[in-house]
Amino acid sequence: MRSTGDASGTIAPKLSGTAEPGATIAVTVAGTRILPTVAADGTWTADLADLDLRPGSQRADVTQARGDRVSPAAAVAFSLTAPKVELTALPVRSIDTTRFVAAFSVTGGVPGATVCVSAGAAQPSRIQLDSHGAYERGLVLYPTGTKALVFAYCDAEQRFGVRQRIAIPSAGDPGAPADSAPADPAPADPSAPQPAETASGSAD
């Protein structure tokens, strides 16, 4: 069995291997059990980034079953991290009046890592953290009616790390901007986080 992924813990790894003919593979992580498809040649792959995992230490247990025989579990340990995300100013209406602009900052991240910002119906915007694992004075555009922004580490394959859902305060709300929190459970499709445009000039 092989495990491929980012050792810095931004995104959960992919597991792969070769099963015996006619065997079934089961992968269990954080109480969730998945059954990857086993090809005719016995090869299989399980992408753990498809799961809604939380930051911290994780363990995947992989078993192979054929008939009444189940192999001992092979364990794969990994850890996930998430940066600190904050809205730094109350949203204001954009020039076209159909969208709002929110200012945000990212700190405590993995230096050089990519973070996707999601809201609305477009593709996620991508920002790159600096050598200190931060991204200051970011701006994000989002459609009127959007209730939250979603931030997550992401890669070129559109695989996502721990999703953080940031509630958007009303532009007229005098309260402080909301703190970051893990997102609600996300669908299996890793491209599912709702995307946004990033107005900062250093975004991709």
TORVO-237962 format. One line per 3 residues: their letters; for each residue x, y, z of N, C-alpha, C. Coordinates in pm, whole numbers. Layout:
<recs>
A> X/Y/Z/X/Y/Z/X/Y/Z | ... $
</recs>
This chain:
<recs>
MRS> 85/-119/0/0/0/0/89/124/0 | 46/226/-72/121/350/-81/35/467/-33 | 101/567/26/35/689/70/110/806/9 $
TGD> 37/888/-69/99/1005/-131/24/1129/-88 | 98/1232/-54/34/1355/-11/137/1454/39 | 87/1564/92/171/1672/140/209/1645/285 $
ASG> 340/1632/312/385/1603/447/358/1717/544 | 331/1837/493/304/1951/580/163/1949/637 | 78/1858/591/-55/1843/648/-160/1936/593 $
TIA> -137/1990/473/-238/2080/418/-359/2005/364 | -336/1888/303/-443/1810/240/-423/1663/275 | -532/1592/300/-524/1449/334/-466/1370/216 $
PKL> -397/1261/243/-328/1186/137/-421/1099/53 | -366/1053/-59/-428/948/-139/-364/815/-98 | -446/713/-83/-397/579/-56/-420/493/-179 $
SGT> -329/404/-207/-345/316/-322/-273/184/-295 | -310/83/-369/-248/-47/-352/-302/-146/-451 | -267/-273/-431/-314/-381/-517/-374/-489/-429 $
AEP> -499/-522/-456/-570/-623/-378/-559/-760/-444 | -590/-862/-367/-597/-997/-423/-718/-1007/-516 | -713/-1094/-614/-828/-1110/-705/-956/-1139/-627 $
GAT> -1062/-1064/-656/-1190/-1086/-591/-1203/-1027/-453 | -1101/-955/-404/-1105/-900/-268/-1176/-765/-266 | -1220/-727/-147/-1281/-597/-123/-1192/-518/-29 $
IAV> -1168/-392/-60/-1087/-304/24/-1179/-210/100 | -1153/-192/229/-1227/-97/311/-1128/-3/378 | -1158/126/374/-1075/228/438/-1161/302/540 $
TVA> -1116/305/666/-1192/370/772/-1110/484/830 | -1168/605/831/-1103/724/885/-1205/802/966 | -1172/831/1091/-1258/914/1176/-1403/866/1176 $
GTR> -1421/737/1180/-1555/680/1185/-1626/667/1053 | -1564/712/945/-1623/700/811/-1557/586/737 | -1637/498/679/-1586/381/607/-1616/397/459 $
ILP> -1512/386/377/-1530/394/232/-1479/266/168 | -1540/231/55/-1505/109/-18/-1459/149/-157 | -1329/168/-176/-1281/208/-308/-1303/98/-411 $
TVA> -1321/139/-536/-1340/44/-645/-1209/-30/-671 | -1218/-162/-681/-1101/-244/-712/-1107/-281/-861 | -1006/-241/-936/-1003/-267/-1081/-978/-414/-1109 $
ADG> -993/-452/-1235/-975/-592/-1275/-835/-643/-1242 | -736/-552/-1245/-600/-594/-1213/-569/-584/-1064 | -671/-552/-982/-654/-547/-838/-616/-412/-783 $
TWT> -586/-315/-868/-543/-185/-819/-663/-105/-765 | -636/-23/-665/-740/60/-606/-678/190/-555 | -761/293/-542/-718/423/-491/-829/483/-406 $
ADL> -790/540/-293/-885/610/-205/-828/748/-175 | -901/852/-215/-855/989/-192/-920/1040/-63 | -841/1051/43/-895/1092/172/-931/1240/177 $
ADL> -889/1316/76/-930/1457/68/-1079/1470/39 | -1142/1362/-6/-1287/1366/-31/-1368/1366/98 | -1302/1333/211/-1373/1324/338/-1372/1459/409 $
DLR> -1470/1481/494/-1479/1604/572/-1406/1582/704 | -1274/1603/703/-1192/1577/820/-1160/1707/893 | -1128/1695/1020/-1095/1810/1104/-943/1818/1124 $
PGS> -893/1934/1170/-749/1945/1197/-706/1849/1308 | -580/1810/1305/-526/1723/1408/-479/1591/1354 | -441/1502/1445/-390/1370/1407/-503/1281/1358 $
QRA> -477/1209/1250/-576/1120/1190/-511/984/1164 | -594/882/1151/-543/749/1117/-641/679/1024 | -588/626/915/-669/548/822/-636/402/841 $
DVT> -739/319/861/-723/174/875/-772/108/747 | -684/32/684/-717/-33/556/-721/-184/576 | -833/-244/536/-846/-389/546/-882/-447/409 $
QAR> -847/-572/391/-881/-644/269/-963/-767/307 | -1078/-784/244/-1165/-897/273/-1185/-980/148 | -1177/-1111/165/-1206/-1204/56/-1279/-1323/116 $
GDR> -1407/-1333/83/-1489/-1435/147/-1502/-1406/295 | -1476/-1505/379/-1484/-1486/523/-1351/-1442/584 | -1251/-1424/502/-1118/-1389/552/-1096/-1239/541 $
VSP> -1063/-1176/654/-1035/-1033/658/-893/-1014/710 | -815/-939/638/-675/-918/678/-668/-823/797 | -561/-831/876/-540/-731/982/-532/-591/921 $
AAA> -579/-493/996/-581/-356/945/-440/-301/930 | -415/-239/817/-290/-165/795/-319/-18/824 | -245/41/915/-272/177/960/-182/278/889 $
VAF> -242/390/850/-168/502/791/-200/625/875 | -96/680/940/-115/798/1024/-81/924/945 | -159/1030/968/-130/1158/906/-193/1268/992 $
SLT> -149/1391/969/-203/1505/1043/-251/1611/946 | -352/1685/988/-405/1795/907/-396/1926/985 | -365/2033/914/-359/2164/976/-453/2258/902 $
APK> -479/2372/962/-561/2476/898/-510/2611/947 | -498/2708/858/-453/2840/902/-563/2915/975 | -524/3025/1040/-623/3111/1104/-672/3213/1003 $
VEL> -803/3221/986/-863/3314/890/-955/3409/965 | -943/3538/937/-1029/3637/1000/-1077/3738/897 | -1202/3781/912/-1248/3898/838/-1200/4021/914 $
TAL> -1134/4112/845/-1070/4224/912/-1148/4354/902 | -1257/4355/828/-1341/4475/817/-1481/4431/777 | -1581/4510/813/-1717/4480/772/-1730/4493/621 $
PVR> -1812/4409/559/-1827/4414/413/-1885/4547/366 | -1849/4585/243/-1906/4705/180/-1956/4665/41 | -2055/4737/-10/-2111/4705/-141/-2013/4747/-250 $
SID> -1997/4660/-353/-1905/4690/-463/-1968/4791/-558 | -1889/4839/-656/-1934/4941/-748/-2054/4896/-830 | -2057/4765/-869/-2168/4720/-954/-2297/4695/-876 $
TTR> -2295/4711/-742/-2409/4702/-650/-2469/4563/-636 | -2422/4465/-715/-2476/4329/-703/-2389/4241/-614 | -2275/4293/-574/-2183/4215/-492/-2129/4300/-377 $
FVA> -2072/4229/-280/-2007/4294/-168/-1858/4261/-169 | -1782/4341/-97/-1638/4319/-82/-1610/4301/67 | -1537/4195/101/-1495/4172/239/-1343/4165/245 $
AFS> -1285/4220/349/-1140/4215/370/-1109/4101/466 | -1001/4029/440/-965/3916/525/-814/3907/538 | -771/3830/638/-630/3798/655/-616/3650/690 $
VTG> -504/3593/650/-472/3454/681/-338/3453/753 | -330/3389/868/-206/3379/943/-189/3237/996 | -67/3205/1039/-42/3075/1100/-51/2959/1004 $
GVP> -34/2986/874/-43/2879/774/92/2820/738 | 90/2731/641/212/2668/591/276/2762/489 | 400/2803/508/463/2896/414/458/2845/270 $
GAT> 416/2934/179/410/2900/38/291/2819/-5 | 206/2777/88/90/2695/54/-17/2778/-19 | -102/2708/-94/-212/2772/-166/-342/2753/-87 $
VCV> -418/2861/-76/-548/2857/-10/-654/2898/-111 | -763/2823/-119/-876/2858/-206/-983/2929/-124 | -1038/3035/-184/-1145/3113/-122/-1271/3091/-203 $
SAG> -1379/3048/-138/-1499/3007/-209/-1621/3085/-164 | -1701/3126/-262/-1832/3189/-237/-1898/3210/-371 | -2030/3202/-376/-2100/3226/-501/-2096/3103/-591 $
AAQ> -2089/3127/-724/-2103/3016/-818/-1987/3005/-916 | -1882/3084/-898/-1766/3077/-988/-1664/2977/-933 | -1553/2961/-1004/-1447/2874/-955/-1379/2937/-834 $
PSR> -1325/2856/-743/-1258/2913/-626/-1141/3001/-668 | -1120/3109/-595/-1002/3192/-614/-888/3132/-532 | -766/3151/-581/-649/3092/-516/-555/3203/-472 $
IQL> -508/3193/-349/-407/3285/-298/-289/3203/-247 | -171/3261/-250/-52/3191/-202/0/3260/-76 | 22/3181/29/72/3235/154/219/3272/139 $
DSH> 264/3372/214/402/3417/204/495/3327/284 | 620/3369/298/721/3288/365/693/3272/514 | 601/3352/567/561/3340/707/428/3266/723 $
GAY> 375/3214/613/247/3145/619/130/3240/636 | 142/3361/578/38/3462/596/-2/3523/462 | -119/3585/461/-169/3661/347/-248/3777/405 $
ERG> -189/3895/400/-250/4011/463/-327/4096/362 | -428/4164/412/-504/4261/334/-566/4200/208 | -619/4080/221/-689/4018/109/-829/4075/94 $
LVL> -879/4077/-29/-1015/4122/-57/-1087/4013/-135 | -1212/3991/-104/-1290/3892/-177/-1424/3952/-215 | -1464/3931/-341/-1595/3972/-391/-1691/3855/-381 $
YPT> -1815/3883/-340/-1913/3775/-332/-2052/3830/-362 | -2139/3746/-417/-2273/3792/-455/-2359/3829/-335 | -2451/3921/-356/-2548/3955/-254/-2625/3829/-212 $
GTK> -2644/3811/-84/-2715/3693/-33/-2623/3583/16 | -2493/3592/-12/-2398/3492/36/-2390/3500/189 | -2400/3386/254/-2401/3383/400/-2264/3354/461 $
ALV> -2175/3293/383/-2045/3255/439/-1942/3241/328 | -1817/3257/365/-1704/3228/278/-1638/3100/329 | -1580/3024/237/-1513/2900/275/-1367/2909/233 $
FAY> -1278/2884/329/-1134/2887/306/-1079/2746/329 | -989/2702/239/-927/2570/255/-798/2564/176 | -700/2493/228/-584/2463/146/-631/2388/22 $
CDA> -564/2409/-92/-602/2339/-213/-477/2316/-299 | -489/2226/-396/-375/2199/-484/-419/2212/-630 | -327/2182/-721/-354/2198/-864/-460/2102/-914 $
EQR> -486/1994/-841/-587/1896/-879/-724/1930/-821 | -736/2048/-760/-861/2089/-695/-899/1994/-582 | -799/1948/-510/-821/1873/-386/-814/1973/-272 $
FGV> -899/1954/-171/-912/2052/-65/-875/1993/71 | -818/2080/156/-790/2043/293/-908/2073/383 | -879/2096/510/-985/2127/607/-1057/2255/565 $
RQR> -1188/2248/552/-1268/2363/510/-1307/2446/631 | -1282/2576/623/-1322/2668/730/-1431/2760/678 | -1543/2758/745/-1659/2839/705/-1662/2966/787 $
IAI> -1654/3082/720/-1653/3211/787/-1788/3280/763 | -1866/3296/867/-1994/3364/854/-1971/3510/820 | -2050/3562/727/-2034/3701/682/-2131/3789/760 $
PSA> -2079/3885/838/-2171/3977/907/-2235/4072/808 | -2352/4120/840/-2419/4217/754/-2338/4345/746 | -2342/4410/629/-2269/4535/614/-2314/4639/714 $
GDP> -2437/4625/764/-2486/4721/861/-2473/4674/1004 | -2412/4558/1025/-2397/4501/1158/-2278/4565/1227 | -2298/4634/1340/-2187/4698/1408/-2099/4601/1484 $
GAP> -2136/4474/1488/-2059/4376/1561/-1926/4346/1495 | -1839/4279/1568/-1707/4245/1515/-1718/4135/1411 | -1623/4129/1317/-1622/4022/1218/-1614/3885/1285 $
ADS> -1673/3785/1216/-1678/3651/1273/-1542/3584/1269 | -1516/3495/1368/-1395/3415/1367/-1415/3295/1276 | -1303/3230/1244/-1311/3112/1158/-1358/2992/1237 $
APA> -1421/2897/1166/-1468/2772/1225/-1471/2667/1118 | -1458/2537/1155/-1466/2433/1053/-1597/2441/978 | -1593/2411/849/-1713/2419/767/-1809/2307/802 $
DPA> -1934/2327/762/-2030/2219/772/-1984/2106/684 | -2028/1979/711/-1984/1868/627/-2002/1898/480 | -1897/1872/401/-1897/1904/258/-1926/1779/177 $
PAD> -1981/1796/57/-2005/1681/-27/-1876/1615/-68 | -1886/1491/-118/-1767/1413/-151/-1686/1479/-261 | -1752/1551/-353/-1681/1615/-464/-1590/1723/-409 $
PSA> -1457/1711/-423/-1368/1811/-364/-1382/1947/-427 | -1445/1960/-542/-1465/2091/-603/-1592/2158/-551 | -1657/2095/-450/-1785/2144/-404/-1783/2276/-330 $
PQP> -1673/2318/-258/-1683/2445/-188/-1724/2558/-282 | -1815/2643/-235/-1864/2748/-322/-1754/2851/-345 | -1729/2889/-471/-1616/2973/-503/-1641/3123/-498 $
AET> -1532/3201/-507/-1541/3346/-501/-1432/3408/-586 | -1447/3539/-613/-1342/3614/-678/-1258/3681/-572 | -1127/3686/-590/-1040/3754/-497/-993/3882/-562 $
ASG> -1014/3992/-494/-982/4120/-554/-838/4162/-530 | -766/4093/-441/-628/4129/-416/-545/4110/-540 | -454/4200/-567/-375/4192/-691/-281/4076/-694 $
SAD> -251/4012/-580/-155/3901/-582/-221/3767/-597 | -354/3763/-615/-421/3635/-635/-397/3585/-774 | -408/3450/-791/-394/3390/-924/-510/3428/-1012 $
</recs>
